[in-house]
Amino acid sequence: MKLLVTGGLGFIGTNFIIHILNNYQDHSIVNIDAELIGSNHKSLSNFENSNNYKFVKGNITDRVLMEKLINECDAIINFAAESHVDRSILNAKPFIDSNIIGVFTILEILKNQKKRLVHISTDEVFGSLETDSADENYRFNPSSPYSASKASSELLINSYVATHDIDAVITRCTNNYGPQQFLEKLIPKAIILAVHNIPVPVYNGGKGIRDWIFVDDHCNAIMKVLHKGKKGESYNISASNEIDVLTIIKQILSIMNKDISNYELSEDRPGHDFRYSLDSSKIRKELNWSPKVSFEEGLKTTVEWYLKNQEWWKDIADIKTLNSIQWKS
Ligand SMILES: NC(=O)c1ccc[n+]([C@@H]2O[C@H](COP(=O)([O-])OP(=O)(O)OC[C@H]3O[C@@H](n4cnc5c(N)ncnc54)[C@H](O)[C@@H]3O)[C@@H](O)[C@H]2O)c1
């Protein structure tokens, strides 16, 4: 099977490609990525000369290029997106372009080419939940331009399934963590600041709750949905690890044998959701998926990976002050 992976130089896409190339001999991959913020070639460099992996630099909004690539593949896994909520608050335009226009471009092509699309969405489309967990039919209530752009693309996809009979499935996943995540996200950022003994900044008293899944478990779920998911359906993916941010920071500091009080409370960001929670019983029951990696094990693996692979991140993290990281453009 020839897969077109979009955004495969990003965190989850890279892990997905490594997962496929290591475990599925009969699958090959074309990776299209625009090399935007968060992308990194280093992790895939081992595969650059392999017969079953090819990289194409390009944008998913490029209709002509996407038409050609889709024509040559059997299915598309759409990871490509602007993914950082804080950046969407500063400037939402790139989020509209990649996350909505990009999906629209793919959908228009799929009106004429009958290929399966697996679209990677997020638990953030449901917004902040108080005590309950969102199942697939829960109401959308996005509160950032990022989550609103992801919700919009889901609605577009559903409309193309209904009106143009395209073969699309949607996955909604909780917060991923694991090796190769770009440094501005919570877990890698905390690890790297801790390496430099810089206090980790924590929003909202660290009380915000996120539901965490090890990236390999997410990749396994995507393969189940690709091969067994029903057209027009969406599948929530969660490993049921709801943990508050401060607990995670302290666990990271403890794994690294650092002072567990080396964090500082910082101002909350606008529109900050307090809690995300997904009910993933549908994928567990219908597609026989379950997560394999406990949070303790996955977090230890992740911390060890960043400590062992400092050459992966040293040249993109520029430690300027005691409490912030400046990103090299
Ligand atoms: N990271 C998470 O915890 C999480 C959770 C749920 C869902 N998701 C979704 O999973 C997907 C991947 O997330 P990630 O964390 O790997 O993101 P990421 O930011 O690490 O990677 C995104 C990649 O997409 C590429 N890209 C962006 N816009 C593009 C465009 N228009 N054309 C081509 N390439 C483009 C970027 O260059 C980058 O390499 C996203 O769709 C995100 O919404 C992420």
The ligand as an SDF file (V2000), in Angstrom:
LIG
                    3D

 44 48  0  0  0  0  0  0  0  0999 V2000
    0.4970   16.9670   19.0050 N   0  0  0  0  0  0  0  0  0  0  0  0
   -0.6520   16.6070   19.5660 C   0  0  0  0  0  0  0  0  0  0  0  0
   -0.7110   16.3850   20.7840 O   0  0  0  0  0  0  0  0  0  0  0  0
   -1.8940   16.4210   18.7250 C   0  0  0  0  0  0  0  0  0  0  0  0
   -3.0490   15.9080   19.3330 C   0  0  0  0  0  0  0  0  0  0  0  0
   -4.1880   15.6980   18.5450 C   0  0  0  0  0  0  0  0  0  0  0  0
   -4.1680   15.9900   17.1920 C   0  0  0  0  0  0  0  0  0  0  0  0
   -3.0340   16.5070   16.6330 N   0  0  0  0  0  0  0  0  0  0  0  0
   -3.0390   16.7760   15.1840 C   0  0  0  0  0  0  0  0  0  0  0  0
   -2.0480   15.9240   14.6250 O   0  0  0  0  0  0  0  0  0  0  0  0
   -1.4500   16.5530   13.4850 C   0  0  0  0  0  0  0  0  0  0  0  0
    0.0610   16.5600   13.6390 C   0  0  0  0  0  0  0  0  0  0  0  0
    0.4050   17.2500   14.8360 O   0  0  0  0  0  0  0  0  0  0  0  0
    1.9310   17.4570   15.2540 P   0  0  0  0  0  0  0  0  0  0  0  0
    1.9530   17.6400   16.7140 O   0  0  0  0  0  0  0  0  0  0  0  0
    2.7560   16.4110   14.6150 O   0  0  0  0  0  0  0  0  0  0  0  0
    2.2240   18.8640   14.5600 O   0  0  0  0  0  0  0  0  0  0  0  0
    3.6130   19.5160   14.1580 P   0  0  0  0  0  0  0  0  0  0  0  0
    3.4030   20.9800   14.2460 O   0  0  0  0  0  0  0  0  0  0  0  0
    4.7370   18.8890   14.9050 O   0  0  0  0  0  0  0  0  0  0  0  0
    3.7960   19.0980   12.6160 O   0  0  0  0  0  0  0  0  0  0  0  0
    2.9880   19.6230   11.6050 C   0  0  0  0  0  0  0  0  0  0  0  0
    3.7400   19.4430   10.2880 C   0  0  0  0  0  0  0  0  0  0  0  0
    2.8620   19.8530    9.2400 O   0  0  0  0  0  0  0  0  0  0  0  0
    3.6010   20.6360    8.3120 C   0  0  0  0  0  0  0  0  0  0  0  0
    2.6430   21.5510    7.6580 N   0  0  0  0  0  0  0  0  0  0  0  0
    1.8650   22.4910    8.2450 C   0  0  0  0  0  0  0  0  0  0  0  0
    1.1120   23.1110    7.3310 N   0  0  0  0  0  0  0  0  0  0  0  0
    1.4250   22.5410    6.1370 C   0  0  0  0  0  0  0  0  0  0  0  0
    0.9700   22.7340    4.8160 C   0  0  0  0  0  0  0  0  0  0  0  0
    0.0660   23.6710    4.5290 N   0  0  0  0  0  0  0  0  0  0  0  0
    1.4680   21.9490    3.8280 N   0  0  0  0  0  0  0  0  0  0  0  0
    2.4030   20.9940    4.1020 C   0  0  0  0  0  0  0  0  0  0  0  0
    2.8860   20.7720    5.3410 N   0  0  0  0  0  0  0  0  0  0  0  0
    2.4010   21.5410    6.3430 C   0  0  0  0  0  0  0  0  0  0  0  0
    4.6580   21.3660    9.1420 C   0  0  0  0  0  0  0  0  0  0  0  0
    5.7610   21.7680    8.3390 O   0  0  0  0  0  0  0  0  0  0  0  0
    5.0190   20.3080   10.1750 C   0  0  0  0  0  0  0  0  0  0  0  0
    6.0970   19.5080    9.7480 O   0  0  0  0  0  0  0  0  0  0  0  0
   -2.0780   17.9480   13.3980 C   0  0  0  0  0  0  0  0  0  0  0  0
   -3.0950   17.8920   12.4410 O   0  0  0  0  0  0  0  0  0  0  0  0
   -2.6510   18.1950   14.7800 C   0  0  0  0  0  0  0  0  0  0  0  0
   -3.7740   19.0400   14.7160 O   0  0  0  0  0  0  0  0  0  0  0  0
   -1.8950   16.7400   17.3640 C   0  0  0  0  0  0  0  0  0  0  0  0
  1  2  1  0
  2  3  2  0
  2  4  1  0
  4  5  1  0
  4 44  2  0
  5  6  2  0
  6  7  1  0
  7  8  2  0
  8  9  1  0
  8 44  1  0
  9 10  1  0
  9 42  1  0
 10 11  1  0
 11 12  1  0
 11 40  1  0
 12 13  1  0
 13 14  1  0
 14 15  2  0
 14 16  1  0
 14 17  1  0
 17 18  1  0
 18 19  2  0
 18 20  1  0
 18 21  1  0
 21 22  1  0
 22 23  1  0
 23 24  1  0
 23 38  1  0
 24 25  1  0
 25 26  1  0
 25 36  1  0
 26 27  1  0
 26 35  1  0
 27 28  2  0
 28 29  1  0
 29 30  1  0
 29 35  2  0
 30 31  1  0
 30 32  2  0
 32 33  1  0
 33 34  2  0
 34 35  1  0
 36 37  1  0
 36 38  1  0
 38 39  1  0
 40 41  1  0
 40 42  1  0
 42 43  1  0
M  CHG  2   8   1  16  -1
M  END
$$$$
